[in-house]
């Protein structure tokens, strides 16, 4: 099945939304999609002109050969139908149907990732802010997501590596090359130290202008929150922040001088509702990411159960008393209390005090 996902992903005219339409119509069967007729593709909702162009390209492609080339350079094909596919990313409306992965990805800690982005031309203030905030997040066990660009991205990746943390780079070009070339060593270090490099773009894809907004949606989609350290009014990092906001993720911004062009982006984000931060603790506390290694350990040791699912279904964003949870679930008070405590350890519920609970 992987070879057909890889082959479909290599076809230039299959956008994520067209791919999603095909998967829905053909019940997630990539082999069926590949072997179906032009007429069936049109029935699936793909326009006639696009079908014609795709099939011309498709006739020249060999799924076995495409997969072998990827495997030869250590690339894993991760389709959206896989259980390994990141849960956070799957939530966005145009999630990439295929991720191409080098390194170890995803890991349990990636469920709590934070993106750190900013200007390609960092001031000394921006570099210090990016480094210090990333270091604090990384030391708390949080996975750092960024785009491997020069400037803030590179500073964030390097800060995570320097303190032994995990970082994941999302490319705006083909999975087979590091861009920009000056970050080649940084990319290699990310892989050597247990991180990952991912892309939705097949091998050989050039880093053109149109790819980076697409890359940015993956950065935002993989993260529970996005930190913007520095950036001008029309910085690419503001696109990432806007996408994060659209996906329901938290946006954090580092305030700067009103006279600095490089702080115009974060300052505008704060004006428009982003949370201003002074250090990593502001992010950690806002997203309740304290004691993250312990929460992950509990998730791994204790499997999700029907009992937990029943309680989660009852809990709401508005407070609900433990007695009401017990009544609605049919569990005894002590059983409901034990399950609620476990859910809190997993970061899925919160005790507001007075035996009042909410779903997180």
N, C-alpha and C positions, 0 to 999 in steps of 0.2 A: 504493500500500500504506500510506503514512503516514497517509492520511486515515482509514483503517479502524482503525489503531492508536489514533489520536487520538480517534476516535468511541467505541471500546470503552472507552478510558481515562476518558471523560467520564461513563460510567454508574456511578452511585454504588454499586450492589450488586455490581459486579465487583471483588472483592478481589484482591490480587496472587496468592494461591494459586488462586483460581477462574480467573483469567486464565491462569496457568501451565498449569492443567489443560486449558483450551480450546486453548491453543497446542500442547500435546503431542498432543491428540486430532486436531486439524485440521492437524498438520504445519507449524506456524508460519505458516499462511496466514490473516492477519487478515481478508481479504476473504471467504474461505469461512466464517469464524466469523460475520461480520456477516450474511451472506446465508443461513445455515443455519436450519433449523426449530427450534422449541422441543423437539421430540422428539430431534433430534440433539444439542442442548445437554444434555439429560438423559442421553443415551448417553455423553456426554463426562464425566459425573460431577457435573453441577451439579444441586442439589436442586430439586425441583418448585416449591416456594414461591419460591425465589430466581429461577428461570427466569421464572416468571409476573411477578414484580415488575420484573425487568430488561427483559422484552419490552414491558411497558407504557411504560417510560421510553424504550426503544430506538425505538419507533414515532414518537416525537416528535423524534428526533435526525436531523440531516442531516450526514453525514460531510464533504461538500464545504464546507458552511458552517462547521463546527467548525474545519477545517483553515485556511480562509481567515481566520477571526478570529484564530487564533494567529499566522499568518504576518504579518498586518497589524501586530501589535505586536512583531514581530521574534523570535518564538519558534520554535525548531527542535524537531521531534518526533523523539526518538531511541528507537526500539524495541529491545528486548532482542535481536532477531535481527540488528541492524546490527553490522557489523565495528567501528564506532566506539564501540559500547557499552563502558563501562569494564570491563576484565578482572577487577579486584579485586571490583567490585560484583556481577558475574555469578556469583561463587563462593558467595554467601550463599544460603541455602535459599529465602528469600522475596524475591528480588531484584525490584524494581519492573519490571513488563513494559514500561513506558514512562517515559522521562524527558523532561520538557519543559525546554528550555534557552534561556537568554538569554546571549549572549556566546560566547566561544570555549571549547568543551569537547567532549571531553577533549583535552588536549595530552600529548606524551610525558612531561612532568614529573609529570603527575597519576598515573602508575603508581607513584610513590614518595611519595604525599601523606601528610601527618601531620595528624590532627585535633587542634585545641586547643579545649577546652571547659572550662566552670567555672560559677561562681555568677553569677546575674543581679545580685546585690548584692555587688559586689566591695569588699573592704577595700583600703586603699592597698598593703598587702603583696601581695594577690592581683593587683591591677592591674599592679604592678611585675614580679611573677613572670611573669604572662601576656605582658606586653610584651617583656621581655628574652628569654624562651625563644623566643617566636615570631620575634623579630627574628633571633636566631641561626640558627634553622631556615631562615628565609626567605633570609638572606644565603648560606646553603649551597646555594641553588637548589631548596629543597624547597617544593612546593605546600602551602598551608595551607587546610584544610577546617574550616568552622565553620557555625553555624546562624543568623547575623545577628540573634541576640537581643541585648538590652541586657546590659551587664556583660562577662563574659569573652569571649563571642563577638565583640562589637563591638571590644573591645580587641585581640583576635587579628587580625581582619580589618584594622584600622587599622594595627597594627604591621607587617603584611606590606606594605601599601600604602606606608607611610612610607619603607621601605627599597627600594622598587622591585620588590618580590616579587610572586608570583602568589597569589591567594586565590580560593576558590570557596565561595559561600554556598548552603546547602541550606535551603529554606523548608518551613515546616509549614503552608502555606496555598497558595492558587492562585498560579500562575506570574505572573499579571498584576498583583500588588500586593506592595509591600514591607511586611512586618510585623516589628516595630512601626513605625508611621509616623515616629517620631522618627529611625529609621535610613534614611530615604528617601535622603538625600544620600550616606550611606555605600554604599548599594546602587548608586547611580548612579556613584560613584567606582570601585567594583569593576569595573563594566562598562567605564567609560572607560579604565581602566588595564590592560585585557586579561584581566581575570578573568571569572568566570561566575556566574550565579545559576541554580540548578536546582530543580526540584520534580517530584514524581510527581503532584501534585494539579492537576486541570484549572482553568482560569480560573474565577474566581468562588467558589472554595472558601474558606470562612471558616477562620480560625485557631483551631479548637476544640481542646479539651484532648486528644482522642483522636489528633489528627494528630501531636503532637510526639514520642511514642515511635516512630511510624512514620518520622518525619523523622530521628530519632536513629539508626535502623538503617541509613539511607543514609549518614549521616556516618561511622559505624563501618565500614560496608562499603566505602566509597571509600578508606579509609586503611590504611596499613601499620601504623600505631600510633596510639594515642589518648593525648594528654596532658591530665590533669585538674589544673588549676592551683589551684582553690579550690572549695569547695562544702559545703553542710551534709549531714547524715546522709541526708536523703531528697532530695537535689538531683537534678534531671533529668540532670545530667552523669554521675551514677553509673549511670543506665540506659544511657547511651552506652558507658560503660566495661564494663558487664556484657555488652552486645551484642558489643563488640569482643572480649572474652574468649571468648564463644561462637563467634565467627567465626574464632578462632585468630589474632587480631591482638594485638600487644603493647600492654600498658596501662602507662602511666607516670603517676606522681603526684608532686606537689610537696609535700613534708612541711611541716607548720606546727605551731604551738603546740598542745599537748594541751588547752589551756584555751580555744582559739578554736573557736567553733561553726562558723565558715566553713572551718576546716581539718579538721573531723571526717570529711568525706567522703574526701579524699585520704589521711588518716591510716589510715582503715579499709581503704582499697584496698591500702595498703602492708602492713598487717597480714595481709591476705588473699592476698598474693603479687604485687601490682603492683610495678614497679621504681621505687624512689625516685630522683628526679633533682634535681640542683642547678643544672643549666644545659642549654643546647641540645646541648652536646657529648655528654652522657650518652645522649641520644636518637640522635644521629647515629652514635655508635660502636656502640651496641647493635644498630642496624638496618643497620650497614655502609653508611651513606649518604655517606661521604666521596667527594670527586671525582665527585659526581653528574652535573654537566654533561658531563664526559668520558664517563661510562658511557652517558648518553643519546645522545651524539654517535656512539659506537661502535654502539649499537643501530640508529641511523638509517642509518649508512653501510653497515654490514655486515648483510645480510639473514640471517634464520635459514635454516639449511640442513638437509638430511637427515643430514649428518655430525654437526652439532651435536645434532640430535634423538637420534641413535644414542648419543652419549656421555651426554647427559642421562638417557636411559633406564637406562643402566648405573650411573650414580652413585647413591649412597645417602646417607642421613643419617649412617651410620657410615663411618669413613675407608676409602678404597680406594686401593691403591697404583697409581701411573701404569702400571706394567708389567701389572697385572691389567686396567686399563682398556684398554690396548692389545690384550691377549690376547682379551678378550671382544668388543671392537668389530671386530677384524680389521684395524685400522689399524696402521701402523708406529709405533714408539715416538716418532719425531719428529712424525708426523702427529697422533697422540693428544695430544702435548704442546702443539702449536700450537693445537689445538681447545680444550683445557682452558684455556689462557691467554686465549683469546678469550672463553670462557664466564665466566671470572673477571672480565674487564673489563666484561662485561654484567651482573655481579652474580648469575649463575646457578650459579656454582661457587666453591669456596674451597680454596686450597692451605694445608693445615695444617702444611706443612713436612715434610721427609723424603720428598718426592714422594707424600704422602698427600693425597687429595682427597675432598671431600664436596659433595653438592648443597645449595644454599642455597634 
